[in-house]
Amino acid sequence: MGPEGADIKGEHPARGEEAAMHAQAGREPAISLHEVTKRFRTPSRTFYTAVRDLSLTVARGEFCAIVGPTGSGK
């Protein structure tokens, strides 16, 4: 990923573009997230942002994995 969440080519998909592509193909997404943020309170009582503004669409039959170090908030 490049700066500001853009991919290497510098392109950034429009909001809902993936969901629209699945709908046009006649498939409802099995999972659809839009601008999701997940924060955790640490033992020192501060907050840790594990995920910020995540948008993701997964169609039925597609495989998706969230990868990261142990304890990172997956």
Summary of the structure (lengths in Angstrom):
residues: 74
radius of gyration: 15.0
end to end distance: 18.3
largest distance: 48.2
contacts: 131
relative contact order: 0.19
helix: 15%
strand: 35%
